[in-house]
Amino acid sequence: MATLVLEKKLTRTDINSKLSVPTRCLNHFPVFGQGRRAARLIVKDLGQTHIERYWSLRLAVRRRGYAKPVIGGEWRKLVDRKGLKPGDVVLFFKKENEATSEVSYGIKPVYRFI
């Protein structure tokens, strides 16, 4: 069963640059380890109905000061392909396979109706 780990209403900065992630959500994502400040996330597009699509995203934190996590990588491609706008919402899900201890992630856009 998948667990919702992040629900984010998109801002103009999220759309035009990188997705800002609340620091409190970091414990749901991979541990960086040994001085690393970034981790690669392969995220399944849960908004697709006819094909399986995955996005290669990059979760990173600042070198100094508070963490201020952001998601980049193919984030801008995802925004463009999905036609996301400020005010839309993205949902991140985490699924843990208890038998293998493998973790997978999914993302689903929720569009704002004007």
Rosetta blueprint (number, residue, H / E / L):
1 M L
2 A E
3 T E
4 L E
5 V E
6 L E
7 E E
8 K E
9 K E
10 L L
11 T L
12 R H
13 T H
14 D H
15 I H
16 N H
17 S L
18 K L
19 L E
20 S E
21 V L
22 P L
23 T H
24 R H
25 C H
26 L H
27 N H
28 H H
29 F L
30 P L
31 V L
32 F L
33 G L
34 Q L
35 G L
36 R L
37 R L
38 A E
39 A E
40 R E
41 L E
42 I E
43 V E
44 K E
45 D E
46 L L
47 G L
48 Q L
49 T L
50 H L
51 I L
52 E L
53 R L
54 Y E
55 W E
56 S E
57 L E
58 R E
59 L E
60 A E
61 V L
62 R L
63 R L
64 R L
65 G L
66 Y L
67 A L
68 K L
69 P L
70 V E
71 I E
72 G E
73 G E
74 E L
75 W H
76 R H
77 K H
78 L H
79 V H
80 D H
81 R H
82 K H
83 G L
84 L L
85 K L
86 P L
87 G L
88 D L
89 V E
90 V E
91 L E
92 F E
93 F E
94 K E
95 K E
96 E E
97 N L
98 E L
99 A L
100 T L
101 S L
102 E L
103 V E
104 S E
105 Y E
106 G E
107 I E
108 K E
109 P E
110 V E
111 Y L
112 R L
113 F L
114 I L
